[in-house]
Amino acid sequence: MKLKTSKKLASMLIVAMLAVSVVGCSNKDADADKKNDEKIQQSDSKDTKSSTTKEEYTYDNNEYLTSISWLEKNIKDNKNLVILDARSDKDYAKGHIPGAINVAWQGLSKMEGKAGDKDWGTLQSEEDLSKTLGALGISKDSQVVVYANKDAWGEDGRVVWSLKRAGVDARMLNGGFDLWSSEKKETNKEVPEVKPAEMTVSEIKPDMNISTEDLKKEYKELKIIDSRAKDEYEGAVNYGEARGGHLPYAINVPFTELYNEDGTLKNKDEIVTIMEKAGVKKDDNIATYCTAGIRSAHMALALKNAGYENVRNYDSSFYEWAGDTSNEVVK
């Protein structure tokens, strides 16, 4: 009887191992077919990450993040709450969190000219932001929660970064729309009517951003983190950059390395371990960049949340740096 049972268990184990092997091979084939796809690259970087559990959602409602449980409790009765959906308009139209307003990062940025032009894609002026935020119903009293998809560019981080620079109380929804959906929370396709608000942005906070000029001045004192995918760091030109490569001495830490499988942010100790392995310490003076300052804005907030005080986002990022031939680019 024991012999039969052993044989049966052995057979089951072999079948399980074959199944895993087949899945692994199919995943590799799919990745090879789509190696230039940004989202697939980001998914690849997550393969080695462990998935968190509900008990490990450690960011309930702090300066940078809030949880789906907090949002669910406040979504109907919090009069100051404004929910922004930072995904594409197509994703928004398929279904979104009730009451959410669709706002892309570009809507808060200077988009005149083309990528690579000086100041293209950087934050709007105080006057323009006042009009933009007021039209979205955002006032000084608003509590803003922003969400996006885990396999995108960290648009929620860029929008929150923009709002914080304007003095608005804003935070990312930990886990984003993916976690909200997987937890079977309510969604709809209704576009809410927005009531304009009185809003005056008196100052764009300078301590969360670094310009090209200041980056050059402080270069030797900075730890510069390239938050793009590895192939971009090594020279791939996927988004119309003038040149391929990276800033001299930049350290490549893809921003997706800070995510769990379910889209939640890794805990502070895990993030510290990742950064220490890359040679970055908490007391370093850090500048993050990517292609257009989106992924790097998300990483800057994640690092601040983990206790890295001296971190700024280079929002002109690689588009502007590579577009100026006087700037060195290495591979």
C-alpha positions in Angstrom: 0.0 0.0 0.0 2.8 2.4 0.9 4.6 1.5 -2.3 1.5 2.4 -4.4 1.1 5.6 -2.6 4.7 6.6 -3.1 4.4 5.9 -6.8 1.3 7.9 -7.0 2.9 10.9 -5.3 5.9 10.6 -7.5 3.7 10.7 -10.6 1.9 13.8 -9.3 5.2 15.6 -8.7 6.4 14.8 -12.2 3.2 16.1 -13.7 3.4 19.3 -11.6 7.1 19.8 -12.7 6.2 19.4 -16.3 3.4 21.9 -16.0 5.7 24.5 -14.5 8.2 23.8 -17.3 5.6 24.3 -20.0 4.4 27.6 -18.5 7.9 28.8 -18.0 8.7 28.1 -21.7 5.6 29.8 -23.0 6.3 32.9 -20.9 9.8 33.1 -22.3 8.5 32.8 -25.8 6.0 35.5 -25.3 8.6 37.8 -23.8 10.9 37.2 -26.8 8.2 38.1 -29.2 7.5 41.4 -27.4 11.0 42.4 -26.2 10.5 46.0 -27.3 7.2 46.4 -25.3 7.8 48.6 -22.2 5.0 46.9 -20.3 6.4 43.4 -20.9 9.8 44.5 -19.8 8.4 45.8 -16.6 6.5 42.6 -16.0 9.7 40.6 -16.6 11.4 42.6 -13.8 8.7 41.5 -11.5 9.1 37.8 -12.1 11.5 37.5 -9.1 9.3 39.4 -6.7 7.2 37.8 -4.1 3.5 38.6 -3.9 2.4 40.3 -0.8 -0.7 39.5 1.3 -3.5 41.6 2.7 -1.9 41.6 6.1 1.2 43.2 4.6 -0.5 46.3 3.2 1.5 48.6 5.5 0.6 52.0 4.1 -2.9 52.7 5.2 -3.0 56.5 4.8 0.3 58.4 5.2 1.9 61.3 3.3 2.5 59.4 0.1 0.2 56.4 0.0 -3.3 55.3 1.0 -4.9 51.8 1.1 -8.0 50.5 -0.8 -9.7 50.0 2.6 -9.2 53.7 3.5 -10.6 54.8 0.1 -13.6 52.5 0.4 -14.4 53.9 3.8 -14.1 57.5 2.7 -15.4 57.4 -0.9 -19.0 58.4 -0.1 -18.8 60.6 3.0 -15.5 62.5 2.7 -16.5 65.9 1.1 -12.9 66.9 0.6 -12.0 63.7 -1.3 -11.0 64.0 -5.0 -10.2 60.8 -6.8 -8.0 61.0 -10.0 -7.6 58.2 -12.5 -4.2 58.7 -14.1 -4.6 55.9 -16.7 -5.3 56.3 -20.4 -8.8 57.6 -21.4 -9.4 54.2 -23.0 -8.8 52.3 -19.8 -10.9 54.8 -17.9 -13.8 54.3 -20.3 -13.7 50.6 -19.7 -14.4 51.1 -16.0 -13.1 53.1 -13.1 -13.5 53.7 -9.4 -16.8 55.5 -8.8 -16.4 59.3 -8.8 -12.9 59.2 -10.3 -11.9 61.9 -12.8 -9.6 61.0 -15.6 -6.4 63.1 -15.6 -3.2 62.2 -17.5 0.1 63.5 -16.3 0.3 65.6 -19.4 -2.6 67.7 -18.3 -0.5 69.1 -15.5 2.6 69.7 -17.6 4.0 72.0 -20.3 3.5 70.2 -23.6 4.4 72.9 -26.1 6.9 71.8 -28.7 8.2 68.3 -28.8 9.9 65.8 -26.6 13.5 66.8 -26.1 12.8 70.6 -26.3 13.9 72.5 -23.2 11.3 72.3 -20.4 9.0 70.0 -22.5 7.0 67.8 -20.1 7.9 69.8 -17.0 5.4 71.1 -14.5 3.1 73.9 -15.4 3.6 77.4 -13.9 1.7 78.6 -10.7 -0.8 80.5 -12.8 -1.5 77.6 -15.2 -1.7 75.0 -12.4 -4.2 77.2 -10.5 -6.5 77.1 -13.5 -6.0 73.4 -14.2 -6.5 72.3 -10.6 -9.5 74.6 -10.0 -11.2 73.2 -13.1 -10.7 69.7 -11.7 -12.4 70.7 -8.5 -9.2 70.7 -6.4 -8.8 73.3 -3.7 -6.4 73.8 -0.8 -8.8 71.7 1.4 -8.9 68.7 -1.0 -7.6 65.3 -0.1 -6.6 63.8 -3.5 -6.1 60.0 -4.1 -4.5 59.0 -7.4 -4.4 55.6 -9.0 -3.1 53.9 -12.1 -2.1 50.4 -13.4 0.9 48.5 -12.0 2.2 47.7 -15.5 2.3 51.2 -16.8 4.8 54.1 -16.2 3.9 55.1 -12.7 1.6 57.8 -13.8 0.0 57.9 -10.4 3.4 58.8 -8.9 3.9 61.6 -11.5 0.5 63.1 -10.8 0.9 63.0 -7.0 4.4 64.5 -7.3 3.0 67.3 -9.4 0.2 68.0 -6.9 2.5 67.9 -3.9 4.8 70.5 -5.6 1.7 72.7 -5.9 1.0 72.3 -2.2 -1.9 69.8 -2.5 -2.5 66.9 -0.1 -2.2 64.0 -2.5 -1.2 60.4 -2.3 -1.1 57.2 -4.4 -3.6 54.4 -4.0 -1.4 51.5 -2.9 -2.0 48.6 -5.4 -3.9 50.9 -7.8 -6.7 49.9 -10.0 -5.4 46.4 -10.3 -5.7 45.7 -6.6 -9.1 47.5 -6.4 -10.4 45.3 -9.2 -8.9 42.0 -7.9 -10.6 42.7 -4.5 -13.9 43.0 -6.4 -14.5 46.6 -5.3 -17.2 48.7 -7.0 -16.4 50.2 -10.4 -18.6 51.9 -13.0 -18.3 53.8 -16.3 -20.0 57.0 -15.3 -18.2 60.2 -15.9 -18.8 62.5 -12.8 -19.8 66.1 -13.1 -16.9 68.2 -11.8 -17.7 71.3 -9.8 -14.9 73.9 -10.3 -13.1 75.1 -7.2 -11.3 78.2 -6.1 -7.6 77.4 -6.3 -4.5 79.6 -6.2 -1.1 77.9 -6.3 1.2 80.5 -4.7 4.4 78.5 -5.0 5.9 75.5 -6.9 7.9 73.7 -4.2 11.5 73.4 -5.4 12.7 70.7 -3.0 11.2 67.7 -4.9 12.7 68.5 -8.3 16.1 69.2 -9.9 16.6 71.1 -13.1 19.2 70.3 -15.8 21.3 73.3 -14.7 21.3 72.3 -11.0 22.0 68.7 -12.0 25.1 69.7 -13.8 26.2 72.0 -10.9 25.8 69.3 -8.3 26.7 66.3 -10.4 29.7 65.1 -8.4 27.8 65.2 -5.1 24.8 63.2 -6.5 23.8 59.6 -6.6 21.9 59.5 -9.9 19.4 56.7 -10.4 18.1 55.7 -13.8 14.6 54.2 -13.2 14.1 53.0 -16.7 14.2 49.4 -17.9 17.6 47.7 -18.3 17.6 47.8 -22.2 17.0 51.6 -22.2 19.8 52.1 -19.8 22.1 50.0 -22.1 21.2 52.1 -25.2 17.8 51.1 -26.6 15.9 53.9 -28.1 12.2 53.0 -27.6 10.5 56.4 -27.3 12.0 58.7 -29.8 15.0 59.8 -27.7 17.7 61.7 -29.5 20.3 59.2 -28.4 20.5 55.9 -26.5 22.3 55.2 -23.3 22.4 56.8 -19.8 23.8 59.7 -17.8 27.4 59.2 -16.7 27.8 57.1 -13.5 24.0 56.6 -13.3 22.8 53.6 -11.4 20.1 51.5 -13.0 17.3 50.5 -10.6 14.1 50.0 -12.7 11.2 51.6 -10.7 9.2 48.3 -11.0 11.8 46.7 -8.7 10.0 48.5 -5.8 6.6 46.8 -6.6 5.1 43.6 -5.3 3.3 41.3 -7.8 -0.1 42.7 -6.8 1.0 46.3 -7.5 1.5 47.3 -3.9 4.7 49.0 -2.9 7.3 46.9 -1.1 7.8 47.6 2.5 10.5 50.0 3.7 13.0 47.4 4.8 12.8 45.7 1.4 13.3 49.0 -0.5 16.3 49.8 1.7 17.8 46.4 0.9 17.3 47.0 -2.9 18.9 50.4 -2.7 21.8 49.3 -0.6 22.5 46.5 -3.0 22.6 49.1 -5.8 25.1 51.2 -3.7 22.6 53.9 -2.6 22.4 55.0 1.1 19.7 56.8 3.0 21.9 59.9 3.5 22.9 60.2 -0.1 21.9 63.2 -2.2 19.7 61.4 -4.8 18.4 62.4 -8.2 16.1 60.1 -10.1 15.4 60.2 -13.9 13.7 58.2 -16.6 12.6 59.2 -20.1 10.2 62.0 -19.3 10.2 62.2 -15.5 7.2 59.9 -14.9 8.7 56.7 -13.6 11.4 58.7 -11.8 8.7 60.8 -10.0 7.1 57.5 -8.8 10.4 56.2 -7.6 11.2 59.5 -5.9 8.0 59.3 -3.8 8.6 55.6 -3.0 12.1 56.5 -1.7 10.8 59.4 0.3 8.2 57.1 1.8 11.0 54.6 2.7 12.9 57.3 4.6 15.2 58.8 1.9 14.9 62.5 2.6 17.3 63.9 0.0 15.7 62.7 -3.2 14.6 64.8 -6.2 13.1 64.0 -9.5 14.8 65.2 -12.7 11.6 65.9 -14.6 13.3 67.0 -17.8 14.9 63.6 -17.7 16.6 61.8 -20.6 14.5 63.4 -23.3 16.1 66.8 -22.6 19.5 65.5 -21.6 20.0 63.4 -24.7 18.5 66.2 -26.9 21.4 68.5 -26.0 24.6 67.2 -27.8 26.8 69.0 -25.3 25.6 66.5 -22.6 27.5 63.3 -22.3 25.7 60.0 -22.8 27.3 56.6 -22.1 26.3 53.0 -22.8 
